[in-house]
Amino acid sequence: MNLEAIVTNYPYRKNLPKEDIAKEKQTRLALIDFLRGLVEFDPAKRWSPFQASKHPFITGEPFTHPYRPSPETPYI
């Protein structure tokens, strides 16, 4: 199994209302997107801690599409 399959197929709590299941699905999609950004093999594409801290999974903002962090200012 891959990361996405593990997260999406993990069982939901019993007797969870349909609206809570929809929220949980969005949270799981956000988690998958967040983890992918953190474990990116290419260091040029991997998120910095600051970039990751702005992800909707961390901030609690609605997750509607894959997160694209703003480029960081290079250190001089």
Secondary structure, DSSP 8 states (H G I E B T S, - for coil): --HHHHHHHS---TT--HHHHHHHHHHHHHHHHHHHHHS-SSTTTS--HHHHHTSHHHH-----S-----------
